[in-house]
């Protein structure tokens, strides 16, 4: 088992794994939407300040996380923000998530990132417990603004 940066060849496996977090795209998916999702994946994977990490074992993607580097003007540095942290349901509770967090933190250290943040749904107590067990601290409240 190894953590690595994703490639364009991982696209289908990544989109399938994202479905475990909830439906990828809108509830009424069509070809145009699928194309847009694919375009966004290709855009993200080619950016220099966004990293899609995967845990791979025998060419199977077991977990993924997207790390965004965000400029932090007040401190004159960058911080990391993780989106879409997910371990495949069939591989949970086997230490993969803890391994993955450690590997992402190790990578961040090599690029001088000292803070990583992530958000989690308020009712996802299992995830909250997991993040706290792995050194995460509940430090903020996040607000979302829906643009209509």
C-alpha positions in Angstrom: 0.0 0.0 0.0 1.3 3.4 -0.9 0.2 7.0 -1.0 0.9 8.8 -4.2 -0.2 11.7 -6.4 -3.0 10.8 -8.8 -2.6 10.9 -12.5 -5.1 11.3 -15.3 -5.3 7.5 -15.6 -6.9 7.4 -12.2 -9.8 9.6 -13.3 -12.6 6.9 -13.4 -11.5 5.2 -10.1 -11.5 8.7 -8.4 -14.9 9.7 -9.7 -16.3 6.3 -8.6 -14.8 6.8 -5.1 -16.2 10.3 -4.9 -19.6 8.8 -5.4 -19.2 7.2 -1.9 -19.3 10.7 -0.4 -22.5 11.4 -2.3 -23.6 11.7 -5.9 -21.0 13.3 -8.1 -22.7 16.1 -9.9 -26.4 16.9 -9.8 -29.1 14.4 -9.1 -30.1 14.4 -12.8 -26.8 13.7 -14.4 -26.5 14.0 -18.2 -23.7 13.8 -20.7 -23.0 17.6 -20.6 -22.6 17.4 -16.8 -20.4 14.3 -17.0 -18.2 16.1 -19.5 -18.0 19.2 -17.1 -17.0 16.9 -14.2 -14.3 15.4 -16.4 -13.1 18.8 -17.5 -12.9 20.0 -13.8 -10.9 16.8 -12.9 -8.4 17.5 -15.8 -8.1 21.1 -14.7 -7.5 20.2 -11.1 -4.9 17.5 -11.8 -2.9 19.9 -14.0 -2.7 22.8 -11.4 0.5 23.4 -9.5 -1.3 24.4 -6.2 -3.7 21.4 -6.1 -2.8 17.8 -5.4 -5.0 14.8 -5.6 -3.6 12.1 -3.4 -4.6 8.5 -3.6 -3.8 5.3 -1.6 -3.1 2.6 -4.1 -2.7 -1.1 -3.5 -2.2 -3.5 -6.4 -3.4 -0.8 -8.8 -6.7 -0.4 -6.9 -7.5 3.1 -5.5 -8.5 2.6 -1.8 -8.7 6.3 -0.7 -8.4 9.8 -2.0 -8.0 13.4 -0.8 -7.6 16.7 -2.7 -5.2 19.1 -1.1 -5.5 22.8 -2.1 -2.6 25.2 -1.2 -4.1 28.5 -0.2 -2.0 31.7 0.2 -2.3 33.0 3.7 -1.5 36.7 3.4 -1.6 37.5 7.1 1.1 34.9 7.9 3.1 35.2 4.6 2.7 31.5 3.9 0.5 28.9 2.5 -1.8 26.5 4.3 -3.4 23.3 3.1 -7.1 22.7 2.7 -8.3 19.1 2.2 -11.5 18.4 0.2 -13.0 15.0 -0.5 -11.1 12.9 2.0 -12.6 9.4 1.6 -11.6 5.8 2.1 -13.6 3.2 0.2 -16.3 1.7 2.4 -14.9 -1.8 2.0 -11.5 -0.7 3.3 -12.5 1.4 6.3 -11.4 0.6 9.8 -8.2 -1.0 8.6 -5.8 1.8 9.3 -5.8 3.2 5.8 -7.2 6.6 6.7 -4.7 7.1 9.5 -1.9 6.0 7.2 -3.2 8.4 4.6 -3.4 11.4 6.9 0.2 10.8 8.0 1.4 10.6 4.4 -0.3 13.8 3.5 1.1 15.6 6.5 4.6 14.2 5.6 4.2 15.6 2.1 3.0 19.0 3.5 6.1 19.2 5.6 8.3 18.8 2.5 6.7 21.9 0.9 6.7 24.0 4.1 3.0 23.8 4.8 2.5 23.9 8.6 -1.4 23.9 8.8 -3.9 21.8 7.1 -7.6 22.4 7.4 -10.7 20.5 6.3 -14.4 20.7 6.7 -16.8 18.0 7.7 -20.6 17.8 7.7 -21.9 18.6 11.2 -23.6 15.3 11.6 -20.7 13.1 10.5 -19.6 12.2 14.1 -17.6 9.1 12.9 -15.4 11.3 10.7 -15.0 13.9 13.5 -13.8 11.1 15.9 -11.4 9.9 13.2 -10.0 13.3 12.6 -9.5 14.0 16.3 -7.9 10.6 16.8 -5.4 11.6 14.1 -4.5 14.9 15.6 -7.2 17.2 14.2 -8.6 20.0 16.4 -12.0 21.5 16.2 -11.0 25.2 15.9 -13.6 27.0 13.7 -17.1 27.2 12.5 -17.6 27.3 8.8 -20.4 29.2 7.0 -21.7 28.4 3.6 -23.4 30.9 1.2 -25.5 29.4 -1.6 -25.4 31.6 -4.7 -28.8 31.5 -6.5 
